[in-house]
Amino acid sequence: MSEFEREMTQWMVFDSYMEQWEADRRRDEEEHAKAKNKEKKVVQVAKVHHEDPLYSKSMMRCLKIMERMVV
């Protein structure tokens, strides 16, 4: 049988719970920020490889239709 020699109050329990909760929340926010940064990098790469709309396939199709309408 063991004996406890320290007094424990509900405020001590609450404070330790809140510290743990804040640490978990900070860790989750950091993970979310890292994931968001990775997504941003992918989007930026996609914007660099954006094709010019004047030379796109849809513009080419429209020009062919216009050419047929004129002739």
N, C-alpha and C positions, 0 to 999 in steps of 0.2 A: 504494500500500500504506500502511495506517495503522498506527500503533503505539499501544498503550495504555500510559499512564504511571502508572496507579493500580492498586493491589493490590485484588483483590476476593476476599472469603472467602465461604464458604457461609453463614456467619452473617449477613453483610450482605444476601445474597440472601433468606435466610429472614426476616429482620426486615422488609425492604421488602414481601415477600409477605404477611406477617401484618398489616402496617399497611393494605395494600390490601384484604385480606380483611375486616378489622374495619370499614373504611369502607363497604364494600359491604353488610355485614350491618346496620350502623346505618341505612343508607339504605333497605334493604328493610324493616326494622322500622318506620321512620317512615312509609313508604308504606302498610304494613299497618295502622298505627294510624290514619292518615288515612281509609283505606277503612272501617275499623271504626267510626270516629266518624260517618261519613256514614250507615252502616247504622243506628246507634243513633238518629240524628236521625229517620230515616224511621219507625222503630218507635215512637218517642215520639209522632209525629204521628198514627200509626194508633191509639194508645191514647186519645188525646184524643177521637177521633171514635167511641168505642165506644158501641154502642146498648144501651139498657136491656133486660135479658132479659125483664122483665114485658110489654113491648110488642113483642116480637119476633114474627116470622112463625111460628116453631115453637111458641111459647106460644099464639098465637092458634089454631093448628091443634089443639093439645091441648085447649084450652077448648071448641072446637066439638065435639070427640069426646065430652068429658065431658058437655056439654049434651045431646047426643043419647042418651047412655046413661041419663041421669036421666029424660028425658021419655018 
